[in-house]
Amino acid sequence: MAISSKKQQTEEITRYADMLAAMGTEPRLRIMQLLLSAHPEGLVVNEIGSELDIPSSTLSHHLEKLKHEDLVRVRREGTFLWYSANTEALQELLGFLYAECCTRNKAVEPRKIVCCK
């Protein structure tokens, strides 16, 4: 493997690890789940807080962490901040995991991932 390719792979894995770590707390995972259910429009901050019963100061911390890892996007409309899931980043992350578990070594059957419990 070429040095530049190995460096790129290392950087990619670091990025994905950071993304998973950002979602690695119960409130942030709940936020991501809620934002995905509201995709593509997203939700304003107070809707997220009300729905998940998370205080504003704590919620802003969680949203900032998710935004920093490019898992959520924010847009301003007047005085409102709308948050939405960055589905492209999530698709990239899931594609990375899927490629390893389901295509290369067949550790997990693909239909078991997309099918309900």
ChimeraX commands (.cxc) that place a marker at each C-alpha (Angstrom):
marker #1 position 0.00,0.00,0.00 radius 0.5
marker #1 position 1.37,3.41,-0.94 radius 0.5
marker #1 position 2.24,5.83,1.87 radius 0.5
marker #1 position -0.24,8.46,0.69 radius 0.5
marker #1 position -2.99,5.85,0.45 radius 0.5
marker #1 position -2.21,4.54,3.94 radius 0.5
marker #1 position -2.23,8.10,5.31 radius 0.5
marker #1 position -5.56,8.79,3.63 radius 0.5
marker #1 position -7.02,5.57,5.06 radius 0.5
marker #1 position -5.77,6.52,8.55 radius 0.5
marker #1 position -7.33,9.98,8.26 radius 0.5
marker #1 position -10.60,8.46,7.05 radius 0.5
marker #1 position -10.74,6.02,9.96 radius 0.5
marker #1 position -9.96,8.82,12.41 radius 0.5
marker #1 position -12.80,10.90,10.94 radius 0.5
marker #1 position -15.26,8.01,11.20 radius 0.5
marker #1 position -14.16,7.27,14.76 radius 0.5
marker #1 position -14.77,10.90,15.69 radius 0.5
marker #1 position -18.22,10.76,14.10 radius 0.5
marker #1 position -19.11,7.60,16.02 radius 0.5
marker #1 position -17.76,9.10,19.24 radius 0.5
marker #1 position -19.92,12.19,18.72 radius 0.5
marker #1 position -22.99,9.96,18.50 radius 0.5
marker #1 position -21.74,7.82,21.37 radius 0.5
marker #1 position -23.87,9.38,24.08 radius 0.5
marker #1 position -27.54,8.65,24.62 radius 0.5
marker #1 position -28.74,12.27,24.15 radius 0.5
marker #1 position -26.79,12.74,20.90 radius 0.5
marker #1 position -27.99,9.46,19.48 radius 0.5
marker #1 position -31.55,10.47,20.32 radius 0.5
marker #1 position -30.97,13.84,18.63 radius 0.5
marker #1 position -29.69,12.11,15.49 radius 0.5
marker #1 position -32.65,9.76,15.45 radius 0.5
marker #1 position -35.08,12.65,15.84 radius 0.5
marker #1 position -33.40,14.72,13.12 radius 0.5
marker #1 position -33.48,11.77,10.76 radius 0.5
marker #1 position -37.20,11.38,11.40 radius 0.5
marker #1 position -37.65,15.07,10.49 radius 0.5
marker #1 position -35.50,14.88,7.36 radius 0.5
marker #1 position -35.12,16.85,5.14 radius 0.5
marker #1 position -36.80,19.87,6.77 radius 0.5
marker #1 position -35.18,19.46,10.17 radius 0.5
marker #1 position -36.29,21.02,13.43 radius 0.5
marker #1 position -35.73,24.26,15.28 radius 0.5
marker #1 position -33.75,24.07,18.50 radius 0.5
marker #1 position -36.69,24.48,20.85 radius 0.5
marker #1 position -38.59,21.67,19.06 radius 0.5
marker #1 position -35.65,19.34,19.59 radius 0.5
marker #1 position -35.37,20.32,23.25 radius 0.5
marker #1 position -39.09,19.92,23.87 radius 0.5
marker #1 position -39.34,16.61,22.07 radius 0.5
marker #1 position -36.36,15.10,23.90 radius 0.5
marker #1 position -36.73,16.99,27.19 radius 0.5
marker #1 position -33.17,18.32,27.05 radius 0.5
marker #1 position -32.41,21.72,28.66 radius 0.5
marker #1 position -31.29,24.45,26.23 radius 0.5
marker #1 position -27.75,24.80,27.58 radius 0.5
marker #1 position -27.14,21.06,27.39 radius 0.5
marker #1 position -28.81,20.78,23.99 radius 0.5
marker #1 position -26.63,23.49,22.46 radius 0.5
marker #1 position -23.53,21.62,23.66 radius 0.5
marker #1 position -24.73,18.37,22.06 radius 0.5
marker #1 position -25.74,20.06,18.81 radius 0.5
marker #1 position -22.39,21.83,18.60 radius 0.5
marker #1 position -20.54,18.52,18.97 radius 0.5
marker #1 position -22.65,16.89,16.26 radius 0.5
marker #1 position -22.20,19.93,14.00 radius 0.5
marker #1 position -18.43,19.91,14.57 radius 0.5
marker #1 position -18.28,16.33,13.30 radius 0.5
marker #1 position -20.45,17.30,10.29 radius 0.5
marker #1 position -23.29,15.02,11.39 radius 0.5
marker #1 position -25.82,17.84,11.50 radius 0.5
marker #1 position -26.27,20.98,9.47 radius 0.5
marker #1 position -27.70,24.25,10.67 radius 0.5
marker #1 position -29.43,26.99,8.74 radius 0.5
marker #1 position -30.78,30.30,9.92 radius 0.5
marker #1 position -34.23,31.47,8.92 radius 0.5
marker #1 position -34.93,34.82,10.53 radius 0.5
marker #1 position -34.34,34.34,14.23 radius 0.5
marker #1 position -34.67,30.54,14.09 radius 0.5
marker #1 position -31.89,27.98,13.80 radius 0.5
marker #1 position -32.99,24.87,11.94 radius 0.5
marker #1 position -30.99,21.68,12.47 radius 0.5
marker #1 position -31.06,18.73,10.10 radius 0.5
marker #1 position -29.19,15.47,9.81 radius 0.5
marker #1 position -26.33,15.44,7.31 radius 0.5
marker #1 position -27.46,12.31,5.53 radius 0.5
marker #1 position -24.52,12.39,3.12 radius 0.5
marker #1 position -22.04,12.09,6.00 radius 0.5
marker #1 position -24.10,9.35,7.64 radius 0.5
marker #1 position -24.35,7.46,4.37 radius 0.5
marker #1 position -20.59,7.68,3.98 radius 0.5
marker #1 position -20.05,6.39,7.53 radius 0.5
marker #1 position -22.53,3.55,7.10 radius 0.5
marker #1 position -21.04,2.70,3.72 radius 0.5
marker #1 position -17.62,2.37,5.34 radius 0.5
marker #1 position -18.99,-0.01,7.98 radius 0.5
marker #1 position -21.13,-1.88,5.47 radius 0.5
marker #1 position -18.21,-2.48,3.13 radius 0.5
marker #1 position -16.22,-4.15,5.86 radius 0.5
marker #1 position -18.93,-6.26,7.46 radius 0.5
marker #1 position -21.10,-7.22,4.54 radius 0.5
marker #1 position -19.14,-7.23,1.34 radius 0.5
marker #1 position -15.55,-8.08,2.07 radius 0.5
marker #1 position -15.86,-10.89,4.57 radius 0.5
marker #1 position -19.65,-11.45,4.70 radius 0.5
marker #1 position -19.69,-11.30,8.53 radius 0.5
marker #1 position -23.24,-9.94,8.46 radius 0.5
marker #1 position -25.92,-10.56,5.86 radius 0.5
marker #1 position -26.95,-7.25,4.22 radius 0.5
marker #1 position -30.68,-8.01,4.44 radius 0.5
marker #1 position -30.37,-8.38,8.22 radius 0.5
marker #1 position -29.11,-4.79,8.41 radius 0.5
marker #1 position -31.89,-3.21,6.38 radius 0.5
marker #1 position -34.64,-5.42,7.72 radius 0.5
marker #1 position -36.51,-4.67,10.92 radius 0.5
marker #1 position -35.86,-6.37,14.23 radius 0.5
marker link #1:1,2 radius 0.2
marker link #1:2,3 radius 0.2
marker link #1:3,4 radius 0.2
marker link #1:4,5 radius 0.2
marker link #1:5,6 radius 0.2
marker link #1:6,7 radius 0.2
marker link #1:7,8 radius 0.2
marker link #1:8,9 radius 0.2
marker link #1:9,10 radius 0.2
marker link #1:10,11 radius 0.2
marker link #1:11,12 radius 0.2
marker link #1:12,13 radius 0.2
marker link #1:13,14 radius 0.2
marker link #1:14,15 radius 0.2
marker link #1:15,16 radius 0.2
marker link #1:16,17 radius 0.2
marker link #1:17,18 radius 0.2
marker link #1:18,19 radius 0.2
marker link #1:19,20 radius 0.2
marker link #1:20,21 radius 0.2
marker link #1:21,22 radius 0.2
marker link #1:22,23 radius 0.2
marker link #1:23,24 radius 0.2
marker link #1:24,25 radius 0.2
marker link #1:25,26 radius 0.2
marker link #1:26,27 radius 0.2
marker link #1:27,28 radius 0.2
marker link #1:28,29 radius 0.2
marker link #1:29,30 radius 0.2
marker link #1:30,31 radius 0.2
marker link #1:31,32 radius 0.2
marker link #1:32,33 radius 0.2
marker link #1:33,34 radius 0.2
marker link #1:34,35 radius 0.2
marker link #1:35,36 radius 0.2
marker link #1:36,37 radius 0.2
marker link #1:37,38 radius 0.2
marker link #1:38,39 radius 0.2
marker link #1:39,40 radius 0.2
marker link #1:40,41 radius 0.2
marker link #1:41,42 radius 0.2
marker link #1:42,43 radius 0.2
marker link #1:43,44 radius 0.2
marker link #1:44,45 radius 0.2
marker link #1:45,46 radius 0.2
marker link #1:46,47 radius 0.2
marker link #1:47,48 radius 0.2
marker link #1:48,49 radius 0.2
marker link #1:49,50 radius 0.2
marker link #1:50,51 radius 0.2
marker link #1:51,52 radius 0.2
marker link #1:52,53 radius 0.2
marker link #1:53,54 radius 0.2
marker link #1:54,55 radius 0.2
marker link #1:55,56 radius 0.2
marker link #1:56,57 radius 0.2
marker link #1:57,58 radius 0.2
marker link #1:58,59 radius 0.2
marker link #1:59,60 radius 0.2
marker link #1:60,61 radius 0.2
marker link #1:61,62 radius 0.2
marker link #1:62,63 radius 0.2
marker link #1:63,64 radius 0.2
marker link #1:64,65 radius 0.2
marker link #1:65,66 radius 0.2
marker link #1:66,67 radius 0.2
marker link #1:67,68 radius 0.2
marker link #1:68,69 radius 0.2
marker link #1:69,70 radius 0.2
marker link #1:70,71 radius 0.2
marker link #1:71,72 radius 0.2
marker link #1:72,73 radius 0.2
marker link #1:73,74 radius 0.2
marker link #1:74,75 radius 0.2
marker link #1:75,76 radius 0.2
marker link #1:76,77 radius 0.2
marker link #1:77,78 radius 0.2
marker link #1:78,79 radius 0.2
marker link #1:79,80 radius 0.2
marker link #1:80,81 radius 0.2
marker link #1:81,82 radius 0.2
marker link #1:82,83 radius 0.2
marker link #1:83,84 radius 0.2
marker link #1:84,85 radius 0.2
marker link #1:85,86 radius 0.2
marker link #1:86,87 radius 0.2
marker link #1:87,88 radius 0.2
marker link #1:88,89 radius 0.2
marker link #1:89,90 radius 0.2
marker link #1:90,91 radius 0.2
marker link #1:91,92 radius 0.2
marker link #1:92,93 radius 0.2
marker link #1:93,94 radius 0.2
marker link #1:94,95 radius 0.2
marker link #1:95,96 radius 0.2
marker link #1:96,97 radius 0.2
marker link #1:97,98 radius 0.2
marker link #1:98,99 radius 0.2
marker link #1:99,100 radius 0.2
marker link #1:100,101 radius 0.2
marker link #1:101,102 radius 0.2
marker link #1:102,103 radius 0.2
marker link #1:103,104 radius 0.2
marker link #1:104,105 radius 0.2
marker link #1:105,106 radius 0.2
marker link #1:106,107 radius 0.2
marker link #1:107,108 radius 0.2
marker link #1:108,109 radius 0.2
marker link #1:109,110 radius 0.2
marker link #1:110,111 radius 0.2
marker link #1:111,112 radius 0.2
marker link #1:112,113 radius 0.2
marker link #1:113,114 radius 0.2
marker link #1:114,115 radius 0.2
marker link #1:115,116 radius 0.2
marker link #1:116,117 radius 0.2
view
